[in-house]
Each structure stands twice: as C-alpha cells, then as structure tokens.
Amino acid sequence: MRDAVAEGRFEREERGLMVFAEYRRRDGTLFILHVEAAPALRGSGAADRLMREIAETARAEGLRIVPHCGYAAAWLRRHKDFSDPAG
C-alpha cells in the first residue's frame, strides 16, 4: 500500500489495476471518505485487502477510523477487531 499524501489517498496496485481509498487525517482520526476498485478488481477482495492495510496502519499510528462511505463502514462492522486503535 502506498500513502499518496498529496492526493489524500491510500493506493494499492493489483494485477496492474488500482484500488484506492480517499481519506483525511485530523486530530487523531482517519476519515475514510471513499473506497473504489477498478471494475476488473471488484469482487476479487482487493478493496478488503486495502482496508485491512489501512486499518493496520491506523492501529500502528493510534488513529481512530471514521468511515464516510458505505464500503468502509460495512468493512469496519465486519472487522470489529479494528473498531478502535486499541484493537
């Protein structure tokens, strides 16, 4: 995963295609604004793998994740072990 800070997004390349999550950081919080995978990657687990890396990064940095998109919110509901920085 690459943190494209200037673009405000995390990016991951799979099979030459991109999956990304737009984000903002503020006051110890990582706001996930939008998650998107290239059409050919949809259903392959690419977005799941990206979200797992994002959650691991947030945990390592002690950040709380606040989802602003349906995919990120659903992912966090399914992965309660990443619900807060303490795990």
Backbone as XML, in Angstrom:
<?xml version="1.0"?>
<chain id="A" units="angstrom">
  <residue number="1" name="MET">
    <atom name="N" x="0.852" y="-1.178" z="0.000"/>
    <atom name="CA" x="0.000" y="0.000" z="0.000"/>
    <atom name="C" x="0.890" y="1.231" z="0.000"/>
  </residue>
  <residue number="2" name="ARG">
    <atom name="N" x="0.466" y="2.208" z="-0.740"/>
    <atom name="CA" x="1.184" y="3.478" z="-0.815"/>
    <atom name="C" x="0.286" y="4.574" z="-0.266"/>
  </residue>
  <residue number="3" name="ASP">
    <atom name="N" x="0.844" y="5.410" z="0.579"/>
    <atom name="CA" x="0.119" y="6.565" z="1.093"/>
    <atom name="C" x="0.462" y="7.753" z="0.207"/>
  </residue>
  <residue number="4" name="ALA">
    <atom name="N" x="-0.445" y="8.094" z="-0.690"/>
    <atom name="CA" x="-0.265" y="9.240" z="-1.588"/>
    <atom name="C" x="-0.774" y="10.480" z="-0.842"/>
  </residue>
  <residue number="5" name="VAL">
    <atom name="N" x="0.063" y="11.002" z="0.023"/>
    <atom name="CA" x="-0.323" y="12.078" z="0.932"/>
    <atom name="C" x="-0.850" y="13.296" z="0.176"/>
  </residue>
  <residue number="6" name="ALA">
    <atom name="N" x="-0.174" y="13.706" z="-0.878"/>
    <atom name="CA" x="-0.586" y="14.901" z="-1.623"/>
    <atom name="C" x="-1.990" y="14.744" z="-2.211"/>
  </residue>
  <residue number="7" name="GLU">
    <atom name="N" x="-2.350" y="13.519" z="-2.588"/>
    <atom name="CA" x="-3.679" y="13.251" z="-3.159"/>
    <atom name="C" x="-4.691" y="12.900" z="-2.074"/>
  </residue>
  <residue number="8" name="GLY">
    <atom name="N" x="-4.221" y="12.651" z="-0.853"/>
    <atom name="CA" x="-5.115" y="12.270" z="0.228"/>
    <atom name="C" x="-5.754" y="10.922" z="-0.015"/>
  </residue>
  <residue number="9" name="ARG">
    <atom name="N" x="-4.929" y="9.958" z="-0.442"/>
    <atom name="CA" x="-5.494" y="8.633" z="-0.671"/>
    <atom name="C" x="-4.451" y="7.538" z="-0.491"/>
  </residue>
  <residue number="10" name="PHE">
    <atom name="N" x="-4.941" y="6.403" z="-0.031"/>
    <atom name="CA" x="-4.140" y="5.196" z="0.035"/>
    <atom name="C" x="-4.373" y="4.447" z="-1.263"/>
  </residue>
  <residue number="11" name="GLU">
    <atom name="N" x="-3.310" y="3.907" z="-1.833"/>
    <atom name="CA" x="-3.417" y="3.209" z="-3.115"/>
    <atom name="C" x="-2.762" y="1.842" z="-3.019"/>
  </residue>
  <residue number="12" name="ARG">
    <atom name="N" x="-3.339" y="0.910" z="-3.737"/>
    <atom name="CA" x="-2.776" y="-0.438" z="-3.821"/>
    <atom name="C" x="-2.974" y="-0.919" z="-5.245"/>
  </residue>
  <residue number="13" name="GLU">
    <atom name="N" x="-1.904" y="-1.406" z="-5.836"/>
    <atom name="CA" x="-1.991" y="-1.917" z="-7.207"/>
    <atom name="C" x="-2.066" y="-3.434" z="-7.176"/>
  </residue>
  <residue number="14" name="GLU">
    <atom name="N" x="-2.996" y="-3.956" z="-7.935"/>
    <atom name="CA" x="-3.144" y="-5.403" z="-8.091"/>
    <atom name="C" x="-3.386" y="-5.693" z="-9.567"/>
  </residue>
  <residue number="15" name="ARG">
    <atom name="N" x="-2.623" y="-6.623" z="-10.087"/>
    <atom name="CA" x="-2.764" y="-7.026" z="-11.496"/>
    <atom name="C" x="-2.722" y="-5.815" z="-12.438"/>
  </residue>
  <residue number="16" name="GLY">
    <atom name="N" x="-1.912" y="-4.833" z="-12.072"/>
    <atom name="CA" x="-1.766" y="-3.644" z="-12.904"/>
    <atom name="C" x="-2.926" y="-2.671" z="-12.811"/>
  </residue>
  <residue number="17" name="LEU">
    <atom name="N" x="-3.851" y="-2.900" z="-11.890"/>
    <atom name="CA" x="-5.030" y="-2.047" z="-11.710"/>
    <atom name="C" x="-5.002" y="-1.443" z="-10.312"/>
  </residue>
  <residue number="18" name="MET">
    <atom name="N" x="-5.766" y="-0.375" z="-10.113"/>
    <atom name="CA" x="-5.700" y="0.369" z="-8.864"/>
    <atom name="C" x="-6.961" y="0.207" z="-8.021"/>
  </residue>
  <residue number="19" name="VAL">
    <atom name="N" x="-6.743" y="0.063" z="-6.730"/>
    <atom name="CA" x="-7.791" y="0.184" z="-5.721"/>
    <atom name="C" x="-7.310" y="1.291" z="-4.789"/>
  </residue>
  <residue number="20" name="PHE">
    <atom name="N" x="-8.211" y="2.175" z="-4.391"/>
    <atom name="CA" x="-7.785" y="3.302" z="-3.560"/>
    <atom name="C" x="-8.864" y="3.685" z="-2.557"/>
  </residue>
  <residue number="21" name="ALA">
    <atom name="N" x="-8.417" y="4.412" z="-1.546"/>
    <atom name="CA" x="-9.317" y="4.975" z="-0.543"/>
    <atom name="C" x="-8.917" y="6.422" z="-0.316"/>
  </residue>
  <residue number="22" name="GLU">
    <atom name="N" x="-9.859" y="7.327" z="-0.535"/>
    <atom name="CA" x="-9.609" y="8.738" z="-0.253"/>
    <atom name="C" x="-9.799" y="8.960" z="1.246"/>
  </residue>
  <residue number="23" name="TYR">
    <atom name="N" x="-8.946" y="9.788" z="1.828"/>
    <atom name="CA" x="-9.006" y="9.990" z="3.271"/>
    <atom name="C" x="-8.624" y="11.410" z="3.652"/>
  </residue>
  <residue number="24" name="ARG">
    <atom name="N" x="-8.927" y="11.738" z="4.908"/>
    <atom name="CA" x="-8.451" y="12.964" z="5.556"/>
    <atom name="C" x="-8.020" y="12.561" z="6.961"/>
  </residue>
  <residue number="25" name="ARG">
    <atom name="N" x="-6.958" y="13.175" z="7.442"/>
    <atom name="CA" x="-6.499" y="12.970" z="8.812"/>
    <atom name="C" x="-6.720" y="14.266" z="9.584"/>
  </residue>
  <residue number="26" name="ARG">
    <atom name="N" x="-7.251" y="14.104" z="10.817"/>
    <atom name="CA" x="-7.429" y="15.283" z="11.667"/>
    <atom name="C" x="-7.590" y="14.842" z="13.117"/>
  </residue>
  <residue number="27" name="ASP">
    <atom name="N" x="-6.826" y="15.451" z="13.998"/>
    <atom name="CA" x="-6.970" y="15.262" z="15.442"/>
    <atom name="C" x="-7.031" y="13.791" z="15.852"/>
  </residue>
  <residue number="28" name="GLY">
    <atom name="N" x="-6.092" y="12.988" z="15.382"/>
    <atom name="CA" x="-6.044" y="11.586" z="15.778"/>
    <atom name="C" x="-7.091" y="10.706" z="15.128"/>
  </residue>
  <residue number="29" name="THR">
    <atom name="N" x="-7.724" y="11.221" z="14.083"/>
    <atom name="CA" x="-8.782" y="10.477" z="13.393"/>
    <atom name="C" x="-8.458" y="10.361" z="11.919"/>
  </residue>
  <residue number="30" name="LEU">
    <atom name="N" x="-8.706" y="9.199" z="11.374"/>
    <atom name="CA" x="-8.553" y="8.942" z="9.949"/>
    <atom name="C" x="-9.955" y="8.789" z="9.369"/>
  </residue>
  <residue number="31" name="PHE">
    <atom name="N" x="-10.380" y="9.757" z="8.578"/>
    <atom name="CA" x="-11.700" y="9.734" z="7.950"/>
    <atom name="C" x="-11.569" y="9.072" z="6.584"/>
  </residue>
  <residue number="32" name="ILE">
    <atom name="N" x="-12.247" y="7.956" z="6.374"/>
    <atom name="CA" x="-12.241" y="7.270" z="5.080"/>
    <atom name="C" x="-13.444" y="7.793" z="4.302"/>
  </residue>
  <residue number="33" name="LEU">
    <atom name="N" x="-13.167" y="8.548" z="3.248"/>
    <atom name="CA" x="-14.211" y="9.242" z="2.503"/>
    <atom name="C" x="-14.807" y="8.410" z="1.372"/>
  </residue>
  <residue number="34" name="HIS">
    <atom name="N" x="-13.966" y="7.601" z="0.732"/>
    <atom name="CA" x="-14.433" y="6.863" z="-0.446"/>
    <atom name="C" x="-13.452" y="5.735" z="-0.730"/>
  </residue>
  <residue number="35" name="VAL">
    <atom name="N" x="-13.968" y="4.556" z="-1.014"/>
    <atom name="CA" x="-13.146" y="3.413" z="-1.405"/>
    <atom name="C" x="-13.612" y="2.969" z="-2.783"/>
  </residue>
  <residue number="36" name="GLU">
    <atom name="N" x="-12.654" y="2.743" z="-3.670"/>
    <atom name="CA" x="-13.018" y="2.353" z="-5.040"/>
    <atom name="C" x="-11.973" y="1.414" z="-5.624"/>
  </residue>
  <residue number="37" name="ALA">
    <atom name="N" x="-12.459" y="0.417" z="-6.334"/>
    <atom name="CA" x="-11.586" y="-0.519" z="-7.037"/>
    <atom name="C" x="-11.893" y="-0.432" z="-8.523"/>
  </residue>
  <residue number="38" name="ALA">
    <atom name="N" x="-10.882" y="-0.641" z="-9.336"/>
    <atom name="CA" x="-11.097" y="-0.719" z="-10.784"/>
    <atom name="C" x="-12.144" y="-1.798" z="-11.042"/>
  </residue>
  <residue number="39" name="PRO">
    <atom name="N" x="-13.019" y="-1.599" z="-12.017"/>
    <atom name="CA" x="-14.092" y="-2.570" z="-12.273"/>
    <atom name="C" x="-13.620" y="-4.028" z="-12.363"/>
  </residue>
  <residue number="40" name="ALA">
    <atom name="N" x="-12.486" y="-4.268" z="-12.975"/>
    <atom name="CA" x="-11.992" y="-5.641" z="-13.121"/>
    <atom name="C" x="-11.555" y="-6.251" z="-11.792"/>
  </residue>
  <residue number="41" name="LEU">
    <atom name="N" x="-11.346" y="-5.417" z="-10.763"/>
    <atom name="CA" x="-10.935" y="-5.918" z="-9.453"/>
    <atom name="C" x="-12.118" y="-6.141" z="-8.513"/>
  </residue>
  <residue number="42" name="ARG">
    <atom name="N" x="-13.283" y="-5.642" z="-8.872"/>
    <atom name="CA" x="-14.441" y="-5.752" z="-7.990"/>
    <atom name="C" x="-14.807" y="-7.215" z="-7.787"/>
  </residue>
  <residue number="43" name="GLY">
    <atom name="N" x="-15.041" y="-7.558" z="-6.543"/>
    <atom name="CA" x="-15.362" y="-8.932" z="-6.192"/>
    <atom name="C" x="-14.145" y="-9.818" z="-5.985"/>
  </residue>
  <residue number="44" name="SER">
    <atom name="N" x="-12.947" y="-9.260" z="-6.146"/>
    <atom name="CA" x="-11.715" y="-10.045" z="-6.020"/>
    <atom name="C" x="-11.105" y="-9.979" z="-4.617"/>
  </residue>
  <residue number="45" name="GLY">
    <atom name="N" x="-11.656" y="-9.126" z="-3.761"/>
    <atom name="CA" x="-11.084" y="-8.947" z="-2.430"/>
    <atom name="C" x="-10.048" y="-7.838" z="-2.364"/>
  </residue>
  <residue number="46" name="ALA">
    <atom name="N" x="-9.831" y="-7.133" z="-3.461"/>
    <atom name="CA" x="-8.815" y="-6.077" z="-3.493"/>
    <atom name="C" x="-9.129" y="-4.963" z="-2.494"/>
  </residue>
  <residue number="47" name="ALA">
    <atom name="N" x="-10.384" y="-4.526" z="-2.436"/>
    <atom name="CA" x="-10.760" y="-3.457" z="-1.510"/>
    <atom name="C" x="-10.645" y="-3.945" z="-0.061"/>
  </residue>
  <residue number="48" name="ASP">
    <atom name="N" x="-10.970" y="-5.198" z="0.178"/>
    <atom name="CA" x="-10.824" y="-5.780" z="1.509"/>
    <atom name="C" x="-9.359" y="-5.752" z="1.938"/>
  </residue>
  <residue number="49" name="ARG">
    <atom name="N" x="-8.473" y="-6.156" z="1.059"/>
    <atom name="CA" x="-7.041" y="-6.145" z="1.390"/>
    <atom name="C" x="-6.547" y="-4.728" z="1.661"/>
  </residue>
  <residue number="50" name="LEU">
    <atom name="N" x="-7.015" y="-3.767" z="0.871"/>
    <atom name="CA" x="-6.631" y="-2.370" z="1.097"/>
    <atom name="C" x="-7.141" y="-1.894" z="2.457"/>
  </residue>
  <residue number="51" name="MET">
    <atom name="N" x="-8.403" y="-2.166" z="2.768"/>
    <atom name="CA" x="-8.955" y="-1.732" z="4.050"/>
    <atom name="C" x="-8.207" y="-2.363" z="5.211"/>
  </residue>
  <residue number="52" name="ARG">
    <atom name="N" x="-7.799" y="-3.608" z="5.089"/>
    <atom name="CA" x="-7.043" y="-4.263" z="6.158"/>
    <atom name="C" x="-5.709" y="-3.524" z="6.374"/>
  </residue>
  <residue number="53" name="GLU">
    <atom name="N" x="-5.030" y="-3.164" z="5.287"/>
    <atom name="CA" x="-3.770" y="-2.427" z="5.410"/>
    <atom name="C" x="-3.984" y="-1.049" z="6.021"/>
  </residue>
  <residue number="54" name="ILE">
    <atom name="N" x="-5.073" y="-0.398" z="5.633"/>
    <atom name="CA" x="-5.400" y="0.914" z="6.205"/>
    <atom name="C" x="-5.648" y="0.776" z="7.705"/>
  </residue>
  <residue number="55" name="ALA">
    <atom name="N" x="-6.434" y="-0.222" z="8.083"/>
    <atom name="CA" x="-6.753" y="-0.435" z="9.496"/>
    <atom name="C" x="-5.497" y="-0.762" z="10.293"/>
  </residue>
  <residue number="56" name="GLU">
    <atom name="N" x="-4.609" y="-1.557" z="9.738"/>
    <atom name="CA" x="-3.356" y="-1.881" z="10.421"/>
    <atom name="C" x="-2.488" y="-0.636" z="10.589"/>
  </residue>
  <residue number="57" name="THR">
    <atom name="N" x="-2.459" y="0.212" z="9.566"/>
    <atom name="CA" x="-1.709" y="1.473" z="9.637"/>
    <atom name="C" x="-2.303" y="2.382" z="10.710"/>
  </residue>
  <residue number="58" name="ALA">
    <atom name="N" x="-3.630" y="2.498" z="10.715"/>
    <atom name="CA" x="-4.299" y="3.345" z="11.712"/>
    <atom name="C" x="-4.000" y="2.844" z="13.115"/>
  </residue>
  <residue number="59" name="ARG">
    <atom name="N" x="-4.057" y="1.535" z="13.301"/>
    <atom name="CA" x="-3.767" y="0.964" z="14.621"/>
    <atom name="C" x="-2.330" y="1.284" z="15.034"/>
  </residue>
  <residue number="60" name="ALA">
    <atom name="N" x="-1.382" y="1.102" z="14.114"/>
    <atom name="CA" x="0.030" y="1.357" z="14.420"/>
    <atom name="C" x="0.273" y="2.819" z="14.786"/>
  </residue>
  <residue number="61" name="GLU">
    <atom name="N" x="-0.509" y="3.721" z="14.171"/>
    <atom name="CA" x="-0.354" y="5.154" z="14.435"/>
    <atom name="C" x="-1.273" y="5.653" z="15.550"/>
  </residue>
  <residue number="62" name="GLY">
    <atom name="N" x="-2.086" y="4.763" z="16.110"/>
    <atom name="CA" x="-3.004" y="5.148" z="17.181"/>
    <atom name="C" x="-4.148" y="6.021" z="16.713"/>
  </residue>
  <residue number="63" name="LEU">
    <atom name="N" x="-4.552" y="5.865" z="15.451"/>
    <atom name="CA" x="-5.637" y="6.664" z="14.880"/>
    <atom name="C" x="-6.973" y="5.930" z="14.989"/>
  </residue>
  <residue number="64" name="ARG">
    <atom name="N" x="-8.015" y="6.674" z="15.195"/>
    <atom name="CA" x="-9.376" y="6.151" z="15.156"/>
    <atom name="C" x="-9.862" y="6.280" z="13.712"/>
  </residue>
  <residue number="65" name="ILE">
    <atom name="N" x="-10.561" y="5.280" z="13.211"/>
    <atom name="CA" x="-11.099" y="5.337" z="11.844"/>
    <atom name="C" x="-12.574" y="5.721" z="11.900"/>
  </residue>
  <residue number="66" name="VAL">
    <atom name="N" x="-12.937" y="6.730" z="11.109"/>
    <atom name="CA" x="-14.334" y="7.126" z="10.957"/>
    <atom name="C" x="-14.679" y="6.991" z="9.473"/>
  </residue>
  <residue number="67" name="PRO">
    <atom name="N" x="-15.557" y="6.037" z="9.144"/>
    <atom name="CA" x="-15.919" y="5.838" z="7.739"/>
    <atom name="C" x="-16.982" y="6.834" z="7.284"/>
  </residue>
  <residue number="68" name="HIS">
    <atom name="N" x="-16.804" y="7.353" z="6.082"/>
    <atom name="CA" x="-17.794" y="8.234" z="5.471"/>
    <atom name="C" x="-18.331" y="7.630" z="4.183"/>
  </residue>
  <residue number="69" name="CYS">
    <atom name="N" x="-17.998" y="6.390" z="3.930"/>
    <atom name="CA" x="-18.546" y="5.716" z="2.752"/>
    <atom name="C" x="-19.092" y="4.369" z="3.196"/>
  </residue>
  <residue number="70" name="GLY">
    <atom name="N" x="-20.048" y="3.883" z="2.463"/>
    <atom name="CA" x="-20.723" y="2.642" z="2.810"/>
    <atom name="C" x="-19.795" y="1.445" z="2.879"/>
  </residue>
  <residue number="71" name="TYR">
    <atom name="N" x="-18.861" y="1.349" z="1.946"/>
    <atom name="CA" x="-17.969" y="0.191" z="1.940"/>
    <atom name="C" x="-17.105" y="0.160" z="3.198"/>
  </residue>
  <residue number="72" name="ALA">
    <atom name="N" x="-16.492" y="1.286" z="3.526"/>
    <atom name="CA" x="-15.624" y="1.338" z="4.711"/>
    <atom name="C" x="-16.433" y="1.066" z="5.982"/>
  </residue>
  <residue number="73" name="ALA">
    <atom name="N" x="-17.642" y="1.600" z="6.075"/>
    <atom name="CA" x="-18.486" y="1.370" z="7.248"/>
    <atom name="C" x="-18.830" y="-0.113" z="7.375"/>
  </residue>
  <residue number="74" name="ALA">
    <atom name="N" x="-19.211" y="-0.739" z="6.273"/>
    <atom name="CA" x="-19.555" y="-2.164" z="6.292"/>
    <atom name="C" x="-18.324" y="-2.995" z="6.642"/>
  </residue>
  <residue number="75" name="TRP">
    <atom name="N" x="-17.173" y="-2.640" z="6.108"/>
    <atom name="CA" x="-15.941" y="-3.379" z="6.396"/>
    <atom name="C" x="-15.631" y="-3.322" z="7.892"/>
  </residue>
  <residue number="76" name="LEU">
    <atom name="N" x="-15.736" y="-2.143" z="8.478"/>
    <atom name="CA" x="-15.445" y="-1.995" z="9.901"/>
    <atom name="C" x="-16.450" y="-2.754" z="10.762"/>
  </residue>
  <residue number="77" name="ARG">
    <atom name="N" x="-17.708" y="-2.826" z="10.344"/>
    <atom name="CA" x="-18.697" y="-3.621" z="11.088"/>
    <atom name="C" x="-18.328" y="-5.101" z="11.065"/>
  </residue>
  <residue number="78" name="ARG">
    <atom name="N" x="-17.803" y="-5.567" z="9.931"/>
    <atom name="CA" x="-17.412" y="-6.980" z="9.799"/>
    <atom name="C" x="-16.102" y="-7.288" z="10.507"/>
  </residue>
  <residue number="79" name="HIS">
    <atom name="N" x="-15.277" y="-6.283" z="10.732"/>
    <atom name="CA" x="-13.949" y="-6.472" z="11.334"/>
    <atom name="C" x="-13.856" y="-5.670" z="12.621"/>
  </residue>
  <residue number="80" name="LYS">
    <atom name="N" x="-14.614" y="-6.069" z="13.594"/>
    <atom name="CA" x="-14.700" y="-5.326" z="14.856"/>
    <atom name="C" x="-13.361" y="-5.228" z="15.577"/>
  </residue>
  <residue number="81" name="ASP">
    <atom name="N" x="-12.427" y="-6.128" z="15.248"/>
    <atom name="CA" x="-11.100" y="-6.057" z="15.870"/>
    <atom name="C" x="-10.349" y="-4.789" z="15.471"/>
  </residue>
  <residue number="82" name="PHE">
    <atom name="N" x="-10.832" y="-4.081" z="14.439"/>
    <atom name="CA" x="-10.213" y="-2.820" z="14.021"/>
    <atom name="C" x="-11.098" y="-1.624" z="14.339"/>
  </residue>
  <residue number="83" name="SER">
    <atom name="N" x="-12.061" y="-1.793" z="15.218"/>
    <atom name="CA" x="-13.003" y="-0.713" z="15.520"/>
    <atom name="C" x="-12.377" y="0.464" z="16.238"/>
  </residue>
  <residue number="84" name="ASP">
    <atom name="N" x="-11.301" y="0.223" z="16.971"/>
    <atom name="CA" x="-10.636" y="1.308" z="17.662"/>
    <atom name="C" x="-9.141" y="1.056" z="17.682"/>
  </residue>
  <residue number="85" name="PRO">
    <atom name="N" x="-8.337" y="2.084" z="17.936"/>
    <atom name="CA" x="-6.881" y="1.919" z="17.864"/>
    <atom name="C" x="-6.332" y="0.914" z="18.865"/>
  </residue>
  <residue number="86" name="ALA">
    <atom name="N" x="-7.043" y="0.659" z="19.934"/>
    <atom name="CA" x="-6.548" y="-0.296" z="20.926"/>
    <atom name="C" x="-6.752" y="-1.732" z="20.479"/>
  </residue>
  <residue number="87" name="GLY">
    <atom name="N" x="-7.589" y="-1.945" z="19.444"/>
    <atom name="CA" x="-7.823" y="-3.283" z="18.915"/>
    <atom name="C" x="-8.823" y="-4.012" z="19.732"/>
  </residue>
</chain>
